[in-house]
Amino acid sequence: MQNQESLNHINNRALLKTLAVVALPIALQSLIASSLSLVDNLMVGSLGEAELNAVGVSVQMYFIHWMMLFGFTSGCSTFMAQYFGAKDLISIRKTTGFAITINLSVSMLFFIAATFFPQYVLRIFTNFPEIIDLGASYVRTGALTFLCNAVTVPLTAALRATQQTKLPLYISGAAFLTNTFLNYVLIFGSFGAPKLGVTGAALATALARVLELMLSLYVVFGRNNIIRGPIREFFGFHKDLALKIVKNAVPTTINESMWGLGTALYIAAFARIGVTEGAAVQACNTINNLFILAAFSVGDAVLILVGQKLGEGKLDYAYRLAKKLVVIGLIIGACGGGLLILFGKTLLGLFDFTEQGSHYAFLILIVYGCSMWLSVYNGVIITGVLRCGGDTRFAMLAEVLSVWCIGVPMAFFASLVLRWPIYLAVLAVKLEEVVKGLTLTKRFFSKKWVRNVVSESKGNQ
């Protein structure tokens, strides 16, 4: 019989305290990452709208790569969280090592493309020659970050899955301070350094990512961490485990990769309206991320906390816990949207916009703010609820079909055919969130995602 915990405890202070311990460091880490992007854009944006637009389209390659890493590692995190519930640290190490192996293989392809063919990649996202020329230098200079992230992302996932969420926060804080300082030095040529502009921003980011990698390796292997172990345990994964992870992680990789590519194509569609419109969207995405990525920490908490309960075999408790956390996510998303609208104009004032660009940007922020509750809700269901139970195939189909059958066509149709103003084109794309939300709600209440994948995998070995 399933070990029943008192379901009344879900409502008490213990849940909120646990959620704060797990989710708050993740939220702060996301806020730091978003602030880093904001600082980058503010410094580059002071050089002009063309430079801001160039960085905006250039980072799409890094964004797609990040989504691929996050997607595969997220699929691995299902096993990490449930193995932690089963107190199987060796399997956590093997899962982490397998994630690093696959991520490095993929990242090498991005590294080669960024180093030798950046112009061809940028032509996917913009048709303005001056933007391509500026962006090519940015992409090539920052190519090393692809290889660094391939190792850092799985190590961060392992630390989070074992509820050591403060450690990645400290590491990100150090990377943020380093990047900010180097941005100031290399973009503007401070303290006698050469004035590198857009190229300096990329170099600062690359150096900060190297530091982040070194700190991550030190935290895991240089200290007495619970996931520390012999290298052979990390890379001694057997075929059965690898196949189980791949079966779960391939849908999450496709999910995040196609979502990332679809989102990048939104930018490509909007950027073709004009340089000012492209810069407005880039600034708004940066500001929006300050609020929404922190809210998405609830999804990470769901994967960790509910996944642990599933790994312990407490399926009914896990379902009820997920319901409570989804409601909390909705509330946080609504509050985040309100704050985005409230402080939007103030934050936009930090950018060097023309009057028209500032007007466009504020209207875009209103669209983002009003729809944030729905975006967070969908994100929590996909990245937290469905993935913690290994229901990654359904999550993939819901995400990919809504983005590619609704979002991408609407972005190009509204921008290039109807020639709507940029803020209405952004609003039209939000239709995909509505359709996705309805689909995910039905799946949540079906309980088909409530599974213990660890016991299933052991039973099949």
C-alpha positions in Angstrom: 0.0 0.0 0.0 1.2 3.4 -0.9 2.7 5.3 2.1 0.2 8.0 2.8 1.4 11.4 4.1 -1.1 13.7 5.6 -2.5 15.6 2.6 -3.4 18.5 5.0 0.3 19.2 5.2 0.2 20.5 1.6 -1.6 23.5 2.9 0.6 24.4 5.8 3.7 26.4 6.2 5.9 23.5 5.5 5.0 23.5 1.8 5.7 27.2 1.5 8.9 26.9 3.4 10.1 23.9 1.2 9.0 25.8 -1.9 11.0 28.8 -0.9 14.0 26.7 -0.1 13.9 25.0 -3.5 12.3 27.6 -5.8 13.6 30.9 -4.5 17.3 30.3 -5.3 16.2 29.1 -8.8 14.1 32.2 -9.2 17.0 34.4 -8.1 19.3 32.6 -10.4 16.9 33.2 -13.3 16.7 36.9 -12.2 20.4 37.1 -12.3 20.5 35.6 -15.8 17.8 37.9 -17.0 19.6 40.9 -15.4 22.8 39.9 -17.2 20.9 40.0 -20.5 19.4 43.4 -19.5 22.8 44.8 -18.7 24.2 43.5 -22.0 21.4 45.1 -23.9 21.6 48.4 -22.0 25.3 48.7 -22.7 25.0 47.7 -26.3 21.8 49.6 -26.8 23.6 52.8 -25.8 25.7 52.3 -29.0 22.5 52.6 -31.1 19.4 50.7 -32.3 21.3 48.9 -35.0 23.8 47.4 -32.5 20.9 46.4 -30.2 19.1 44.7 -33.1 22.3 43.0 -34.1 22.8 41.5 -30.7 19.1 40.6 -30.6 19.3 38.5 -33.7 22.7 37.1 -32.9 21.7 35.6 -29.5 19.0 33.6 -31.3 21.6 31.0 -32.2 22.7 30.8 -28.5 19.0 30.7 -27.5 18.3 27.7 -29.7 21.4 26.0 -28.5 20.4 26.7 -24.9 16.9 25.3 -25.5 18.4 22.1 -26.9 20.7 21.7 -23.9 17.8 22.5 -21.5 15.5 20.2 -23.3 17.7 17.1 -23.1 18.9 17.9 -19.6 15.3 18.4 -18.5 14.5 14.9 -19.7 17.4 13.7 -17.7 16.2 15.7 -14.6 13.1 13.5 -14.5 15.4 10.6 -13.6 17.7 12.7 -11.4 14.8 13.9 -9.2 13.2 10.4 -8.9 16.6 8.7 -8.2 17.1 11.3 -5.4 13.7 10.2 -4.0 14.9 6.6 -4.3 18.3 7.6 -2.6 20.3 6.3 -5.6 23.2 8.7 -5.9 25.2 6.5 -8.3 22.4 6.6 -10.9 22.3 10.3 -10.5 26.0 10.5 -11.4 25.5 8.2 -14.4 22.6 10.3 -15.6 24.6 13.5 -15.3 27.5 12.0 -17.2 25.3 10.8 -20.0 23.8 14.3 -20.3 27.2 15.9 -20.5 28.3 13.4 -23.2 25.3 14.1 -25.4 25.3 17.9 -24.8 29.0 18.1 -25.8 28.4 16.3 -29.0 25.6 18.7 -30.0 27.5 21.8 -28.8 30.5 21.0 -31.0 28.3 21.4 -34.1 27.1 24.8 -32.9 30.7 25.8 -32.1 31.8 24.9 -35.6 28.9 26.8 -37.2 29.5 29.9 -35.1 33.2 29.9 -35.7 33.3 29.4 -39.4 29.8 30.2 -40.8 28.2 33.0 -38.7 26.9 35.1 -41.6 24.9 32.2 -43.1 23.2 31.6 -39.7 22.3 35.2 -39.2 20.7 35.4 -42.7 17.9 33.2 -41.3 16.9 35.9 -38.8 17.5 39.2 -40.7 17.9 40.6 -44.2 19.7 43.8 -43.2 23.4 43.7 -44.2 24.6 46.0 -41.5 22.9 43.9 -38.9 24.5 40.7 -40.3 28.0 42.3 -40.3 27.7 43.5 -36.7 26.2 40.2 -35.6 28.8 37.9 -37.3 31.5 39.2 -35.0 29.4 38.7 -31.9 28.5 35.1 -32.8 32.1 34.1 -33.7 33.6 35.7 -30.6 31.2 34.1 -28.2 31.5 30.6 -29.7 33.3 29.1 -26.7 30.1 29.5 -24.6 28.6 26.6 -26.5 31.1 24.2 -25.1 31.0 25.6 -21.6 27.3 25.4 -21.3 27.3 21.7 -22.4 28.9 20.8 -19.1 27.5 23.5 -16.8 23.8 22.9 -17.6 23.8 19.1 -16.5 25.9 19.9 -13.4 23.4 22.6 -12.5 20.5 20.2 -13.0 22.1 17.6 -10.8 22.6 20.1 -8.0 19.0 21.3 -8.3 17.6 17.7 -8.4 19.4 17.0 -5.1 17.9 20.2 -3.7 21.2 22.1 -3.5 19.7 25.0 -5.4 21.7 27.7 -3.5 25.0 26.5 -5.1 24.0 27.3 -8.7 22.7 30.6 -7.5 26.1 31.6 -6.0 27.8 30.5 -9.2 25.5 32.5 -11.4 26.0 35.5 -9.1 29.8 35.3 -9.7 29.3 35.0 -13.4 26.9 37.9 -13.5 29.4 40.2 -11.7 32.2 39.1 -14.0 30.2 39.6 -17.1 28.9 43.0 -16.1 32.4 44.3 -15.2 33.9 42.9 -18.4 31.1 44.4 -20.5 31.9 47.8 -19.1 35.6 47.3 -19.8 35.4 45.7 -23.3 32.4 47.4 -24.8 33.4 51.0 -24.0 37.2 50.5 -23.7 37.4 51.4 -20.0 40.6 51.2 -17.9 42.8 51.4 -21.0 41.2 48.3 -22.7 40.4 48.5 -26.4 36.9 49.7 -27.3 35.3 46.6 -28.9 31.6 47.5 -28.9 29.4 44.5 -29.9 32.4 42.2 -30.1 33.4 43.2 -26.5 29.9 42.1 -25.3 30.4 38.7 -26.7 34.0 38.3 -25.3 32.8 39.3 -21.9 30.0 36.7 -22.0 32.4 34.0 -23.1 34.9 34.7 -20.3 32.0 34.7 -17.7 30.9 31.3 -19.0 34.4 29.9 -18.6 34.4 31.1 -15.0 30.9 29.6 -14.5 32.2 26.2 -15.8 35.3 26.3 -13.5 33.2 27.1 -10.5 30.7 24.4 -11.3 33.4 21.8 -11.6 35.0 22.9 -8.3 31.6 22.8 -6.4 30.9 19.3 -7.6 34.4 17.7 -7.7 36.5 20.0 -5.6 34.3 19.8 -2.5 32.6 17.0 -0.5 29.4 17.3 -2.5 26.9 14.4 -2.3 27.0 13.9 -6.1 30.8 13.8 -6.1 32.2 10.5 -7.1 34.7 8.7 -9.3 34.7 9.8 -12.9 34.0 6.2 -14.0 30.6 6.5 -12.2 29.6 9.5 -14.2 30.6 7.9 -17.5 29.9 4.3 -16.7 26.3 4.4 -17.7 25.0 1.2 -19.2 22.9 0.7 -22.3 19.6 0.1 -20.6 19.8 3.3 -18.6 20.9 5.3 -21.6 18.0 4.0 -23.7 15.5 4.9 -20.9 16.9 8.4 -20.6 16.9 8.9 -24.3 13.3 7.7 -24.6 12.3 10.4 -22.0 14.8 13.1 -23.1 14.3 13.0 -26.9 10.8 14.4 -26.6 12.0 17.2 -24.2 14.9 18.0 -26.6 12.5 18.2 -29.6 10.1 20.2 -27.4 12.6 22.8 -26.3 14.5 22.9 -29.6 11.4 23.4 -31.7 10.0 25.9 -29.2 13.3 27.8 -29.2 13.5 27.7 -33.0 9.8 28.8 -33.2 10.5 31.7 -30.8 13.5 32.7 -32.8 11.4 32.7 -36.0 9.0 35.1 -34.2 11.9 37.4 -33.8 12.8 36.9 -37.5 9.3 37.8 -38.5 9.2 40.9 -36.3 12.7 42.0 -37.2 11.7 42.1 -40.9 9.1 44.9 -40.2 11.9 47.3 -39.5 15.1 48.0 -37.4 13.1 50.0 -34.8 10.5 47.3 -34.4 13.2 44.6 -34.1 15.0 46.6 -31.4 11.7 47.2 -29.5 10.9 43.5 -29.4 14.5 42.7 -28.3 14.3 45.2 -25.4 10.8 43.9 -24.4 11.9 40.3 -24.4 14.8 41.2 -22.1 12.6 43.1 -19.7 9.9 40.4 -19.8 12.5 37.7 -18.9 13.2 39.6 -15.7 9.7 38.7 -14.5 8.7 35.5 -16.3 11.8 33.4 -15.9 11.7 34.0 -12.1 8.1 32.8 -12.2 9.1 29.7 -14.2 11.1 28.6 -11.1 7.8 27.1 -9.9 8.0 24.7 -12.8 11.5 23.6 -11.7 10.3 23.2 -8.2 7.4 21.0 -9.4 9.8 18.8 -11.2 12.1 18.5 -8.2 9.5 18.2 -5.4 6.8 16.2 -7.2 9.4 14.1 -9.0 10.9 13.1 -5.6 7.5 12.0 -4.3 6.9 10.0 -7.5 10.3 8.3 -7.0 9.2 7.4 -3.5 6.1 5.8 -4.8 3.7 8.3 -3.3 1.6 8.9 -6.4 -1.6 10.3 -4.9 0.3 12.7 -2.7 2.4 13.8 -5.8 -0.8 14.6 -7.8 -2.3 16.7 -5.0 1.0 18.5 -4.4 1.2 19.3 -8.1 -2.3 20.9 -8.0 -1.3 23.2 -5.2 2.0 24.2 -6.9 0.2 24.9 -10.2 -2.2 27.3 -8.4 0.8 29.0 -6.8 2.3 29.3 -10.2 -0.8 31.0 -11.6 -0.8 33.5 -8.8 2.9 34.3 -9.3 2.4 34.6 -13.0 -0.5 37.1 -12.6 1.5 39.2 -10.1 4.5 39.1 -12.4 2.4 40.4 -15.3 1.1 43.2 -13.2 4.5 44.3 -12.1 5.8 44.1 -15.7 3.1 46.6 -16.8 3.6 48.8 -13.7 7.3 49.2 -14.1 7.5 48.8 -17.8 7.9 52.4 -18.8 10.5 53.0 -16.1 12.6 50.0 -17.4 12.2 51.1 -21.0 13.5 54.5 -20.1 16.9 52.9 -19.6 17.1 52.2 -23.3 18.1 54.8 -25.9 14.9 54.6 -28.0 13.4 57.0 -30.4 9.9 58.2 -29.5 8.3 55.7 -31.9 10.4 52.8 -30.6 9.5 53.6 -27.0 5.8 53.7 -27.9 6.0 50.4 -29.7 7.9 48.8 -26.8 5.5 49.9 -24.1 2.5 48.4 -26.0 4.4 45.2 -26.4 5.0 45.0 -22.7 1.3 45.4 -22.0 0.7 42.4 -24.2 3.3 40.4 -22.4 2.0 41.5 -19.0 -1.6 40.6 -19.6 -0.7 37.2 -20.9 2.0 36.3 -18.4 -0.3 34.3 -16.1 -1.1 32.0 -19.0 2.5 31.6 -20.2 3.6 30.7 -16.7 0.7 28.2 -16.3 1.6 26.5 -19.5 5.3 26.5 -18.6 4.7 25.0 -15.1 2.5 22.2 -16.6 5.1 21.3 -19.3 8.4 21.7 -17.6 7.2 20.7 -14.1 4.1 18.5 -14.0 4.3 16.4 -17.2 8.1 16.0 -17.2 8.4 15.0 -13.5 6.2 11.9 -14.4 7.9 11.2 -17.7 5.0 12.3 -19.8 7.4 14.1 -22.2 5.9 12.9 -25.5 2.5 14.6 -24.8 4.3 17.7 -23.6 6.3 17.8 -26.8 3.2 17.4 -29.0 1.3 20.1 -27.1 4.1 22.6 -27.3 5.4 22.0 -30.8 2.1 21.8 -32.6 0.8 25.0 -30.9 4.0 26.9 -31.7 4.4 25.7 -35.3 0.8 25.4 -36.4 -0.4 28.6 -34.8 2.4 30.8 -33.5 4.9 30.8 -36.3 2.3 31.2 -39.1 0.6 34.0 -37.2 3.9 35.8 -36.7 4.7 35.9 -40.4 1.1 36.4 -41.6 0.5 39.4 -39.2 3.9 40.9 -39.9 4.5 40.4 -43.6 1.0 39.9 -45.1 -1.4 41.9 -43.0 1.5 44.4 -42.0 0.0 45.0 -38.6 1.8 47.2 -36.1 4.4 45.3 -34.2 2.4 45.2 -30.9 -0.7 43.6 -32.7 1.6 41.1 -34.4 2.9 40.1 -31.0 -0.6 39.8 -29.6 -1.7 37.6 -32.5 1.1 35.1 -31.6 -0.4 34.7 -28.1 -3.3 32.7 -29.6 -1.0 29.6 -29.4 -0.8 30.0 -25.6 -4.6 29.8 -25.4 -4.9 26.6 -27.4 -1.9 25.1 -25.6 -3.4 25.9 -22.2 -6.7 24.2 -22.9 -4.9 21.1 -24.1 -2.6 20.9 -21.1 -5.4 21.4 -18.6 -7.2 18.3 -19.9 -4.0 16.3 -19.7 -3.3 17.4 -16.1 -6.6 16.2 -14.8 -6.4 12.9 -16.6 -3.6 11.9 -14.3 -1.8 10.0 -17.1 1.4 11.7 -16.2 1.5 10.3 -12.6 4.1 7.6 -13.0 7.2 6.3 -11.2 9.7 6.0 -14.1 12.5 4.8 -11.8 10.7 1.7 -10.7 9.5 1.1 -14.3 13.1 1.3 -15.6 14.4 -1.1 -12.9 11.6 -3.5 -13.7 12.6 -3.5 -17.4 16.3 -4.0 -16.8 
